[in-house]
Amino acid sequence: MALPVRQQLIYWGLAAAGFLLVLWALGDVILPFLVAMAVAYFLDPIADRLEKAGLSRLWSTIVICLIAALVVVLTLLVVIPLMVSQLSGLVQALPEIVSNVQSFLTERFPAAMEEGSPLRRSLVSIGQSIQDRGGEVVSTLLSTAFTVVNVVVFIVVVPVVSFYLLKDWDRLVAEIDSLLPRDHAPTVRHLAREIDKTLAGFVRGQGTVCLILGTFYAVALTLIGLSFGVVVGFIAGLLTFIPYLGALIGGALAMGLALFQFWGDWWWIVAVYAIFQFGQFVEGNFLTPNLVGSSVGLHPVWLIFALSAFGAVFGFVGLLVAVPVAAMIGVLTRYFVSRYRDSLLYRGVEGRGAELPESQDDSAE
């Protein structure tokens, strides 16, 4: 005999509360394991394809890990130092950029830039703040990142845990499936498939889009000679995770730097604009339709809210789990809304009577 609905709600509620409590209490301790789980989930389809090609699960995992290790090493040796160097240079150059903007505005709009005007005071204040605190901000960001993430533990734990999770992923899924309550197993499997579809479409798909666009922007902007092109490409690619935001912020930053660097050489400014237009064309017509799909059920506003809320409550770990949890909440919400629409609470007695067969209506008369 199944447990009463009230008791089931109590048990599931306690389980959810316990999960959130553990997430809040452990915090940075579980960060490497969350990252490893995300890596394994991201790479599982590749391992499945290699298995279909004839490799065993163990050798599929080994091949994937070797390629991933090569990519990580190249990134650490080439991309990260270059990006940090350009980020520091950008912070140091910002006061000069602000000063040039101030000179341009003074020349074009002298009335607005008179001595003591609000706009002039704001620009001077911004330039002085950047000059005084810009380097401090960069060093603080780097030191905070290395404090939050214990580098040694992170570098050791994430690859090892990712390897074992990827190797045993199918077995772990089957084991979890065997523990599902038998009465609710079909419903849980259905919801799990919907959640996986959403995550696969958004996290895997959108993550791949971010990587491709970020690499394209960084390489293209660097090739045309734009200073800080790697940083701009990284920012634009990272923010592509939130639809339209990456192109808006990355494009505005790139165009601002292009105007500062190539003032008078309009062809190069047009080239920067063309790069972002081409990137948006490829994303909208090829990358997003094929890698993400037309709809994954995560509205941009809901995504921004989830990132803000989980980041504020759980910190950096919250940012990592925000998208998966938002996807789960979205799937569960749609499921409960559909159940609500089928219930008497929504349809009422008239709605129920409208669906009765004619024979039942006649007998009722």
N, C-alpha and C positions, 0 to 999 in steps of 0.2 A: 504494500500500500504506500502510495507516494506521500511525502510530507505535505502538510497544509501549506497553502501559498504564503501565509504570514510567516511561518517558520523559514521557508525558503528565502523570502526577502530578507529576513534577519541574518541568515547565514551569508548570503551573497553581499549584503551591506557590510557585514563585519569583515569579509574577505577584502572588499574594495578599500575599506578604511585602513585595514592592516597593510595593504600594499602601499597606500599613500604615506602611512606613518613610517614604514621601512624606507621608502624613497627619501623622505625628509630627514630621517635619523642618520642613515648611512651616508647620504650626500655624495661627496667626492670619492668615498671608498668604493662605491659600485660603478663609478664612472668608466674605468677600463672594461668592466664586464658588459656594460651597456653598449659601449663602442664596439666591442668584439661581437656582441649579438647582432648589432646593426650591420657589421661587415659580413658576417656569415649569412644573414638574411639577404643582403644585397647580392652576394656571389652564388647563392644556392642555385638559381636558374642556369648559370654557366656550368656548374658542376653536373647538373642533370643532363645538360646537352653533351658534355664530355662523356658521361656514362652511356648515353645513347650511341655515341660514336665508337664505343668499344672499350673505353678505359674503365677500370674499377673505380669505386668511390674513393679509395685511398689515393690512387695515382691521380685522379682528377683533382683532389684537394691539394696534393703536392705540386702539381703543375700550376694551379691557380696561385698558390702561396708563393712560389718562386717568382712568377711574373709580378705579383703584387709587391714582393720585397724589392725587386729591381726598380719598379716605378717609385716606390717610397724612397729608396736610396738616392735615385736621380733627383727627386724632388727636394730632398734635404740638402743635397750637395750643390744644386744649381738654382732651383726656383726660390727656395726660402731665403737664402742669403741675398739674392738679387732683390726680392720683394722688400725685405727689411731695409736694405740700403736705399731703395727708391722711396720707401715710406719716410725714412729719416730725412732724405733730401727734400721731399715734398713739404714736410713740416718746416724745414729751414727756409724754403722758398716762399712759403705762404705770406710772410710779412711783406716781401717785395711785391708779390702779386697784389696784395691789398693796397699797397702804396701806389702801384700803377693804376689800379681801378680808381683810386682817389684822384690821381692826376687826370685821368680820362674824364671823370665826372666833373672835375673843376673846369676843364677846358670846354666841355660840351654844355654843362649846366652850372654856370658860375653862381647863379642865385641860390641854388640848393646847397652849394658847397662853401658859402661864406663862413668866415671865422666865427665859431661858436654855434653854427647851425646843428640841429640834432643829427642829421645824416653824417656830417663831418666828424662830430664827436663819436658817433657809433663806429665809423670806420677806423678812426685812430685807436679807439678802445680795443677793437677786434685785433688790429695789427699788433698792439702792445701785448695783449693777452697771449697771442700765438707766439710772439717772440719770447715772452717770459716763460710760458708753460708748455710750449710745443714739444720740446725735447723731453720734458718731464712726463708728458702724456704718453709718448712712445715708450719710454723706459718703464713707466708704470704698467702699461698694457702688457709689455713683454714679461715683466717680473710677475704680474698677476697670473698670466697664462702659465708660467712655469711653477708658480706656487700652487695654483688650483690643480694642476696636473703634475703629479710627481713623475718627472720625465723618465727616470730609470724604471720605475714600476710600470709606467704606461707602455714603454717600448718593449718591455719583457712580457707583460701579461697579455696585452691585446693580441699580438701575433699567436701566442700559444693557445689562448682560449678560442680565438677565431678558428684556428686549425682544427681543434677538437670539435667545436660546434659544427663547423662545415662538414667534417667527416661523418658525424653522427646525426646530422640534421633530420633526415627522414626517419631514423629510428626514434629520435626524441619526439617528433610530431606524432608518430604512431603510439608512443608510450603515453603522451598526454591525452590522446584520443581514447585510450583504454581506461583512463581515469574519469572520463566524463560521466555525469549522472545519466543512467540509461534512459530515463523518461525524457530527458531534455537533449540527449545526444544529437538527434537530427537537427533540432533548432540551433544548437551551439555550432554544429558543423556548417550549417547554412550561414550563420552570422560570421563565422571564422573565414569562410570563403569570400564573403562580401568585404570583410576587413582586409584580407590579403589582396583582393582585387584593387581596393582603394590604395593600399600602401604600395603595391607593385606599380600601379599606374602613376602615383604621385611621387613617392620617395625614390624608387628606382628610376622611373622615367624622368621626373623633374631633376633629380640629382645628376643624371647623365646629360640632360640638356644644359644644366649649369656648368658642368665640366667642359662640354664642347664649346659653349659660347664664351666662357671665361678664357679658355685657351685661345680661341679665335681672336677675341678682342685684344688680349695681351700680345699675341704674335703680330697681328696686323698693325696695331698702334705702334709697337716697337719698330717694325720694318719701315714705317713712314717717318720715323724719327721723333715721335712724340715723347717728351720727357715723362717719366713715371708711367709709361704705358703698361707695365706689368701690374702695378698697383691698381690702375684704373680697370684693367681687364679682370683682375681678381675681384674687385668690388662689384663690378657689373655682373660677373658670372655668379657670385655668391647671392646677390640680391635678386637674381632671376628666379630664385626659389619662390619668391612672392611675385605673382604675375604683374607685369607692367612696371614694377618698382625698380627692377634692375636696369631696364632700358632708360627709364626716366632719370634716375640718379647717376648712373654710369655715363649716359649720354651728356647730361648737363656738366658733369665734372670734366669729361674729355673735351667738350666744346669750350669750356672755360679755359682749360690749359692750352688748347690749340689757339684760342684768341690771344692769350698772353704770349705764347711762344712764336706763332707764325703771323703776327699782326702785319698786314701788308702783303703776305704771300697767300692770297686767297685760295689758290689751288689746294694747298695743304689743309686748310680749314675745311674746304669742301670734301677732301678725301676722308677726314675724320668723320664728318657727317655721313658720308656714303658708307663707311665701315659699319656704323651703327644701324643704318637703314638696311643694309644687306643682311646683317645679323638678325634683325627683327623679321625680315622677309623669310629667311631660312627657318627661323624658329617657328613662325606662325604657319608656314605652309608645309614644312617637312618634319622638323624635329618634334614639336609638340603633338601633332596628329599621330605620328607613328610611335613615339616613345611614351607619351603620357596618355593619349586618348582624348576623346571629345569631352568627357565628363568623368571626374573621379569623386564627385560629391564633397569636395573641400572648397568652399567659397573663400576668396581672398580675405574678406573681412573676418570670417571665422578663424582663418589661419593666423592672421595678425593678432587677433585677440588671444588665441591659444598660446602663441609665442610670448606675448606680453605677460599673461597671467602666470604661466608656468615658470617663466624666467624670473618674475618677481617673487614667487613663493619658494621655488626650489633652486634658484640660481642657475648656474651653467648646466647642471644635470637636467633641470627643468626644460631648458631649451632643447636638449637632445630628445627628450621623451614627448615634447609638446605635439609634434606632428603625428606620431603614432597614436597617442591618446586622443587627439582631436579626431583622427580618422575613426577610431573605435566609438567614440561618443556620437559621431555623425551617423555611423551605421546603426548603432543601437537606437538613436533617436528616430531615424527613418522607420526602423522595425516597429517601435512602439507606436508611432503615429499611424502606421498601416493597421496595426492591431486595434487601435482606438477607433479608426474609421469603420472597422468591421464590427464594432461593439454596439450594444444597445444604448450605451451612454451617449454615443454620437448619433446613431441612426434613430433612436427612439422607437416607440411602439408603432408609429405610422410607417417608418422606414422598414420595420420588420414585416408589417402587414402587407406592404407593397410587393414583397418578394414571395409571398405565399402562392403556391400553385392555384389555378382556377378551381380545381376540385375541392381544395381546402376552403377557399373563399365561399363556394357554394354550400359546402357542408356547414360552414359557420353561420350562414344565413338560415 
